Amino acid sequence: MQYNFSNFKIGLKKVEEFLGKEYSQLSTGRASVMVLDGVSIETYGSYQSIKNVSSISVEDPKTLRVAPWDKNQIKAIEKAITVADLGLSVATDELGLRVIFPQLTTETRQKLVKVLKEKLEEGRITVRKERGDVWEEIQKQERDGKMTEDEKMRAKDELQKIIDETNKNLEVLFEKKEKEVMG
C-alpha cells in the first residue's frame, strides 16, 4: 500500500501561505494595504478589522488613505494603528486618516530581516513537526502490516522530497522579502 501524502501536502501549503501572509503584513517602507490586516478596533460592541469598517487605498508609494464609513471612528482607528506599533505615523483630516510609511534606516532594515528570519524559522519548525507526524504514521502502518519495509523506505524518500521542496519554497519567500526590505 502506498502512503497518501495529499493531506500532508495541503498542510505544508498552508504553512507557505501563512508565512507569505506574515511577510505581507510587515512594513518595508512602501505603502501596502495588507500591513493593516491584523489591526482591529472596537466598534458597535465588538472588534472589527479596520478593512471591515473603512476603505483603504494606496495614496502614493509612502502613504495609505483610510476612509472610515462612519467618521466617528477616525479616533478609534488612529489609536488602533498607533497601539499596533507597526512603526507607521498617522495623520487625521476631515476625510479620514493618512498612514505614512517612514523611510527605513539601515538599522531598521536589519531588525526587519531578523524578524523575517524568525518567521522563517517558525515555518520550518512547523514543517518539521508535520514531517514527524507523517513519519510516525508511516512507521505505524508498517508495524501494523499495512505497508512493507520497501514501501516504507519509498514513502520516506517521497516524504523527504516533499520536505525539501517546501523548505525551498519557504526560502524563496524569505529571499524575496529580504530583497524588498534591503532595497
Short mmCIF file of the C-alpha atoms (twelve columns), coordinates in Angstrom:
data_MODEL
# 
_entry.id   MODEL 
# 
loop_
_atom_site.group_PDB 
_atom_site.id 
_atom_site.type_symbol 
_atom_site.label_atom_id 
_atom_site.label_alt_id 
_atom_site.label_comp_id 
_atom_site.label_asym_id 
_atom_site.label_seq_id 
_atom_site.Cartn_x 
_atom_site.Cartn_y 
_atom_site.Cartn_z 
_atom_site.pdbx_PDB_model_num 
ATOM 1   C CA . MET A 1   0.000   0.000  0.000  1 
ATOM 2   C CA . GLN A 2   1.383   3.395  -0.955 1 
ATOM 3   C CA . TYR A 3   1.160   6.216  1.610  1 
ATOM 4   C CA . ASN A 4   -1.209  9.058  0.703  1 
ATOM 5   C CA . PHE A 5   0.612   12.394 1.111  1 
ATOM 6   C CA . SER A 6   -2.287  14.638 -0.051 1 
ATOM 7   C CA . ASN A 7   -3.317  15.888 3.433  1 
ATOM 8   C CA . PHE A 8   0.348   16.407 4.302  1 
ATOM 9   C CA . LYS A 9   0.872   18.479 1.139  1 
ATOM 10  C CA . ILE A 10  -2.205  20.574 1.943  1 
ATOM 11  C CA . GLY A 11  -0.832  21.207 5.450  1 
ATOM 12  C CA . LEU A 12  2.534   22.290 4.052  1 
ATOM 13  C CA . LYS A 13  0.847   24.593 1.517  1 
ATOM 14  C CA . LYS A 14  -0.915  26.244 4.474  1 
ATOM 15  C CA . VAL A 15  2.466   26.817 6.148  1 
ATOM 16  C CA . GLU A 16  3.713   28.528 2.967  1 
ATOM 17  C CA . GLU A 17  0.548   30.649 2.754  1 
ATOM 18  C CA . PHE A 18  0.838   31.594 6.432  1 
ATOM 19  C CA . LEU A 19  4.466   32.694 6.017  1 
ATOM 20  C CA . GLY A 20  3.545   34.706 2.922  1 
ATOM 21  C CA . LYS A 21  0.729   36.415 4.836  1 
ATOM 22  C CA . GLU A 22  3.010   37.150 7.790  1 
ATOM 23  C CA . TYR A 23  5.584   38.666 5.445  1 
ATOM 24  C CA . SER A 24  2.958   40.748 3.645  1 
ATOM 25  C CA . GLN A 25  1.971   42.357 6.942  1 
ATOM 26  C CA . LEU A 26  5.489   43.612 7.650  1 
ATOM 27  C CA . SER A 27  6.182   47.183 6.637  1 
ATOM 28  C CA . THR A 28  9.019   47.537 4.149  1 
ATOM 29  C CA . GLY A 29  8.869   51.293 3.719  1 
ATOM 30  C CA . ARG A 30  6.397   51.009 0.839  1 
ATOM 31  C CA . ALA A 31  2.690   51.542 1.366  1 
ATOM 32  C CA . SER A 32  0.851   48.217 1.479  1 
ATOM 33  C CA . VAL A 33  -2.792  47.770 2.390  1 
ATOM 34  C CA . MET A 34  -2.013  44.336 3.895  1 
ATOM 35  C CA . VAL A 35  0.034   45.905 6.698  1 
ATOM 36  C CA . LEU A 36  -3.249  46.896 8.367  1 
ATOM 37  C CA . ASP A 37  -4.868  43.438 8.026  1 
ATOM 38  C CA . GLY A 38  -4.076  42.481 11.614 1 
ATOM 39  C CA . VAL A 39  -5.291  45.770 13.147 1 
ATOM 40  C CA . SER A 40  -8.745  45.807 14.771 1 
ATOM 41  C CA . ILE A 41  -10.854 48.428 16.500 1 
ATOM 42  C CA . GLU A 42  -13.676 48.120 18.978 1 
ATOM 43  C CA . THR A 43  -16.824 49.315 17.303 1 
ATOM 44  C CA . TYR A 44  -20.502 48.745 17.981 1 
ATOM 45  C CA . GLY A 45  -19.675 46.402 20.869 1 
ATOM 46  C CA . SER A 46  -17.314 44.054 19.025 1 
ATOM 47  C CA . TYR A 47  -13.858 44.030 17.482 1 
ATOM 48  C CA . GLN A 48  -13.699 44.603 13.741 1 
ATOM 49  C CA . SER A 49  -10.773 44.653 11.343 1 
ATOM 50  C CA . ILE A 50  -10.057 48.151 10.006 1 
ATOM 51  C CA . LYS A 51  -10.733 46.877 6.484  1 
ATOM 52  C CA . ASN A 52  -14.288 45.961 7.583  1 
ATOM 53  C CA . VAL A 53  -15.140 49.487 8.754  1 
ATOM 54  C CA . SER A 54  -13.394 51.618 6.138  1 
ATOM 55  C CA . SER A 55  -11.954 51.715 2.675  1 
ATOM 56  C CA . ILE A 56  -8.173  51.531 2.474  1 
ATOM 57  C CA . SER A 57  -6.259  52.629 -0.593 1 
ATOM 58  C CA . VAL A 58  -2.703  53.468 -1.586 1 
ATOM 59  C CA . GLU A 59  -2.432  57.238 -1.985 1 
ATOM 60  C CA . ASP A 60  1.232   57.280 -3.035 1 
ATOM 61  C CA . PRO A 61  4.232   54.927 -2.556 1 
ATOM 62  C CA . LYS A 62  4.649   56.004 1.085  1 
ATOM 63  C CA . THR A 63  1.035   56.719 2.116  1 
ATOM 64  C CA . LEU A 64  -2.215  54.851 2.663  1 
ATOM 65  C CA . ARG A 65  -5.603  56.567 2.828  1 
ATOM 66  C CA . VAL A 66  -8.022  55.089 5.374  1 
ATOM 67  C CA . ALA A 67  -11.550 56.438 4.907  1 
ATOM 68  C CA . PRO A 68  -13.923 55.113 7.587  1 
ATOM 69  C CA . TRP A 69  -17.547 54.743 6.595  1 
ATOM 70  C CA . ASP A 70  -18.502 56.232 9.962  1 
ATOM 71  C CA . LYS A 71  -16.418 59.394 10.534 1 
ATOM 72  C CA . ASN A 72  -16.894 58.986 14.321 1 
ATOM 73  C CA . GLN A 73  -14.445 56.068 14.160 1 
ATOM 74  C CA . ILE A 74  -11.460 58.120 12.987 1 
ATOM 75  C CA . LYS A 75  -10.020 58.475 16.518 1 
ATOM 76  C CA . ALA A 76  -10.525 54.760 17.288 1 
ATOM 77  C CA . ILE A 77  -8.752  53.771 14.062 1 
ATOM 78  C CA . GLU A 78  -5.910  56.203 14.764 1 
ATOM 79  C CA . LYS A 79  -5.481  54.739 18.253 1 
ATOM 80  C CA . ALA A 80  -5.588  51.137 16.967 1 
ATOM 81  C CA . ILE A 81  -2.877  51.783 14.361 1 
ATOM 82  C CA . THR A 82  -0.713  53.564 16.942 1 
ATOM 83  C CA . VAL A 83  -1.183  50.804 19.559 1 
ATOM 84  C CA . ALA A 84  -0.393  48.111 16.948 1 
ATOM 85  C CA . ASP A 85  3.172   49.508 16.929 1 
ATOM 86  C CA . LEU A 86  3.747   48.962 13.213 1 
ATOM 87  C CA . GLY A 87  6.246   51.814 13.008 1 
ATOM 88  C CA . LEU A 88  3.836   53.937 10.980 1 
ATOM 89  C CA . SER A 89  2.774   57.545 11.538 1 
ATOM 90  C CA . VAL A 90  -0.843  58.583 11.331 1 
ATOM 91  C CA . ALA A 91  -2.295  61.953 10.371 1 
ATOM 92  C CA . THR A 92  -6.023  62.654 10.523 1 
ATOM 93  C CA . ASP A 93  -8.091  65.038 8.429  1 
ATOM 94  C CA . GLU A 94  -11.776 65.546 7.658  1 
ATOM 95  C CA . LEU A 95  -11.819 62.617 5.190  1 
ATOM 96  C CA . GLY A 96  -10.162 60.074 7.458  1 
ATOM 97  C CA . LEU A 97  -6.554  59.125 8.059  1 
ATOM 98  C CA . ARG A 98  -3.307  59.126 6.172  1 
ATOM 99  C CA . VAL A 99  -0.980  56.335 7.247  1 
ATOM 100 C CA . ILE A 100 2.605   57.282 6.426  1 
ATOM 101 C CA . PHE A 101 5.346   54.710 5.963  1 
ATOM 102 C CA . PRO A 102 8.684   56.091 7.157  1 
ATOM 103 C CA . GLN A 103 11.881  55.701 5.184  1 
ATOM 104 C CA . LEU A 104 13.692  52.638 6.529  1 
ATOM 105 C CA . THR A 105 17.104  53.185 8.094  1 
ATOM 106 C CA . THR A 106 19.859  50.586 7.818  1 
ATOM 107 C CA . GLU A 107 19.275  49.621 11.448 1 
ATOM 108 C CA . THR A 108 15.525  49.240 10.875 1 
ATOM 109 C CA . ARG A 109 16.143  47.129 7.787  1 
ATOM 110 C CA . GLN A 110 18.472  44.828 9.753  1 
ATOM 111 C CA . LYS A 111 15.875  44.445 12.527 1 
ATOM 112 C CA . LEU A 112 13.246  43.661 9.922  1 
ATOM 113 C CA . VAL A 113 15.448  40.985 8.318  1 
ATOM 114 C CA . LYS A 114 15.910  39.468 11.784 1 
ATOM 115 C CA . VAL A 115 12.113  39.300 12.191 1 
ATOM 116 C CA . LEU A 116 11.848  37.731 8.723  1 
ATOM 117 C CA . LYS A 117 14.372  35.058 9.750  1 
ATOM 118 C CA . GLU A 118 12.427  34.357 12.957 1 
ATOM 119 C CA . LYS A 119 9.216   33.886 10.991 1 
ATOM 120 C CA . LEU A 120 11.041  31.629 8.506  1 
ATOM 121 C CA . GLU A 121 12.295  29.506 11.415 1 
ATOM 122 C CA . GLU A 122 8.747   29.276 12.823 1 
ATOM 123 C CA . GLY A 123 7.645   27.955 9.438  1 
ATOM 124 C CA . ARG A 124 10.489  25.427 9.360  1 
ATOM 125 C CA . ILE A 125 9.610   24.217 12.867 1 
ATOM 126 C CA . THR A 126 6.012   23.656 11.773 1 
ATOM 127 C CA . VAL A 127 7.238   21.732 8.710  1 
ATOM 128 C CA . ARG A 128 9.482   19.537 10.913 1 
ATOM 129 C CA . LYS A 129 6.571   18.819 13.240 1 
ATOM 130 C CA . GLU A 130 4.340   17.857 10.297 1 
ATOM 131 C CA . ARG A 131 7.122   15.629 8.920  1 
ATOM 132 C CA . GLY A 132 7.480   13.914 12.303 1 
ATOM 133 C CA . ASP A 133 3.754   13.209 12.475 1 
ATOM 134 C CA . VAL A 134 3.689   11.708 8.968  1 
ATOM 135 C CA . TRP A 135 6.817   9.618  9.603  1 
ATOM 136 C CA . GLU A 136 5.244   8.218  12.790 1 
ATOM 137 C CA . GLU A 137 2.125   7.324  10.839 1 
ATOM 138 C CA . ILE A 138 4.187   5.590  8.121  1 
ATOM 139 C CA . GLN A 139 6.089   3.571  10.737 1 
ATOM 140 C CA . LYS A 140 2.831   2.624  12.443 1 
ATOM 141 C CA . GLN A 141 1.400   1.387  9.152  1 
ATOM 142 C CA . GLU A 142 4.489   -0.772 8.648  1 
ATOM 143 C CA . ARG A 143 4.249   -2.168 12.215 1 
ATOM 144 C CA . ASP A 144 0.550   -2.935 11.658 1 
ATOM 145 C CA . GLY A 145 1.403   -4.862 8.470  1 
ATOM 146 C CA . LYS A 146 -0.334  -2.372 6.157  1 
ATOM 147 C CA . MET A 147 2.973   -1.491 4.472  1 
ATOM 148 C CA . THR A 148 6.129   -3.434 3.604  1 
ATOM 149 C CA . GLU A 149 9.659   -2.349 4.533  1 
ATOM 150 C CA . ASP A 150 10.308  -1.355 0.901  1 
ATOM 151 C CA . GLU A 151 7.120   0.713  0.750  1 
ATOM 152 C CA . LYS A 152 8.106   2.399  3.999  1 
ATOM 153 C CA . MET A 153 11.504  3.365  2.562  1 
ATOM 154 C CA . ARG A 154 9.910   4.651  -0.666 1 
ATOM 155 C CA . ALA A 155 7.472   6.684  1.441  1 
ATOM 156 C CA . LYS A 156 10.404  8.052  3.464  1 
ATOM 157 C CA . ASP A 157 12.171  9.138  0.241  1 
ATOM 158 C CA . GLU A 158 8.977   10.759 -1.066 1 
ATOM 159 C CA . LEU A 159 8.456   12.465 2.302  1 
ATOM 160 C CA . GLN A 160 11.969  13.945 2.138  1 
ATOM 161 C CA . LYS A 161 11.416  15.184 -1.436 1 
ATOM 162 C CA . ILE A 162 8.227   16.974 -0.338 1 
ATOM 163 C CA . ILE A 163 10.000  18.480 2.696  1 
ATOM 164 C CA . ASP A 164 12.927  19.679 0.573  1 
ATOM 165 C CA . GLU A 165 10.543  21.320 -1.924 1 
ATOM 166 C CA . THR A 166 8.596   23.043 0.871  1 
ATOM 167 C CA . ASN A 167 11.765  24.308 2.571  1 
ATOM 168 C CA . LYS A 168 12.958  25.635 -0.791 1 
ATOM 169 C CA . ASN A 169 9.626   27.467 -1.254 1 
ATOM 170 C CA . LEU A 170 9.874   28.979 2.246  1 
ATOM 171 C CA . GLU A 171 13.438  30.091 1.485  1 
ATOM 172 C CA . VAL A 172 12.290  31.726 -1.781 1 
ATOM 173 C CA . LEU A 173 9.608   33.656 0.146  1 
ATOM 174 C CA . PHE A 174 12.242  34.804 2.630  1 
ATOM 175 C CA . GLU A 175 14.760  35.844 -0.032 1 
ATOM 176 C CA . LYS A 176 12.127  37.776 -1.966 1 
ATOM 177 C CA . LYS A 177 11.014  39.674 1.126  1 
ATOM 178 C CA . GLU A 178 14.627  40.234 2.229  1 
ATOM 179 C CA . LYS A 179 15.432  41.855 -1.141 1 
ATOM 180 C CA . GLU A 180 12.342  44.026 -0.777 1 
ATOM 181 C CA . VAL A 181 13.422  45.101 2.729  1 
ATOM 182 C CA . MET A 182 17.048  45.750 1.871  1 
ATOM 183 C CA . GLY A 183 16.009  47.765 -1.190 1 
# 
